[in-house]
Amino acid sequence: MAQAGKGRLNYRCPSCFLRDLDIDMFYDKDKDEYYCIRCQYVGSEKDILEKNEMIRFRYRDMYRRFEDFKIR
């Protein structure tokens, strides 16, 4: 998804992204936290980055070509 304007980065909601939904989170300046309007997830920037890193584990071989299907 493209990000409009300059400023804080848009982060994907970790909860929605686990279900293959690409939903951007909104930032609340008063509470200094991000929230998702679809699933009610709320978290700090550090929490979101940690969970998104765990999600990358799921897609680690997305661009890898498998040619050997023998069981070892």
C-alpha positions as CSV (number, residue, x, y, z in Angstrom):
1,M,0.0,0.0,0.0
2,A,1.2,3.4,-0.8
3,Q,1.6,5.9,2.0
4,A,0.2,9.4,1.4
5,G,2.2,12.4,2.6
6,K,5.2,12.7,4.9
7,G,5.3,11.8,8.5
8,R,5.2,8.7,10.6
9,L,5.3,5.4,8.8
10,N,2.2,3.4,8.3
11,Y,2.4,0.0,9.9
12,R,0.4,-3.1,9.1
13,C,-1.8,-4.5,11.8
14,P,-0.2,-7.7,13.0
15,S,-3.5,-9.3,13.9
16,C,-5.1,-8.7,10.5
17,F,-1.9,-9.5,8.6
18,L,-1.8,-13.0,10.1
19,R,-5.2,-13.5,8.5
20,D,-3.8,-12.2,5.1
21,L,-5.5,-8.8,5.4
22,D,-3.3,-5.8,4.6
23,I,-4.8,-3.1,7.0
24,D,-2.9,0.0,7.9
25,M,-2.9,1.1,11.5
26,F,-3.7,4.6,12.7
27,Y,-1.5,6.6,15.2
28,D,-3.0,8.3,18.3
29,K,-0.7,11.2,19.4
30,D,-2.3,11.6,22.7
31,K,-1.8,8.0,23.8
32,D,1.4,7.5,21.8
33,E,0.1,4.2,20.4
34,Y,-1.2,2.6,17.1
35,Y,-4.6,1.1,16.7
36,C,-6.5,-0.9,14.1
37,I,-10.1,0.1,13.2
38,R,-10.9,-3.4,11.8
39,C,-9.9,-5.7,14.7
40,Q,-9.4,-3.3,17.7
41,Y,-5.7,-4.2,18.0
42,V,-3.8,-1.6,20.0
43,G,0.0,-1.5,20.5
44,S,3.2,0.5,20.7
45,E,5.6,0.9,17.8
46,K,8.0,-1.5,19.4
47,D,5.3,-4.1,19.9
48,I,4.1,-3.9,16.3
49,L,7.6,-4.2,14.9
50,E,8.3,-7.3,17.0
51,K,5.0,-9.0,15.9
52,N,5.6,-8.0,12.2
53,E,9.1,-9.6,12.4
54,M,7.4,-12.9,13.6
55,I,5.1,-12.7,10.7
56,R,8.0,-12.5,8.2
57,F,8.9,-16.0,9.4
58,R,5.7,-17.2,7.7
59,Y,6.8,-15.8,4.3
60,R,10.5,-16.5,4.5
61,D,10.5,-18.8,1.5
62,M,8.1,-17.0,-0.7
63,Y,10.6,-16.2,-3.4
64,R,12.6,-19.4,-3.1
65,R,12.3,-21.9,-5.9
66,F,12.0,-25.5,-4.7
67,E,13.3,-28.1,-7.2
68,D,14.2,-31.0,-4.9
69,F,11.2,-32.6,-3.3
70,K,13.0,-35.7,-1.9
71,I,12.5,-36.4,1.8
72,R,15.8,-36.5,3.6
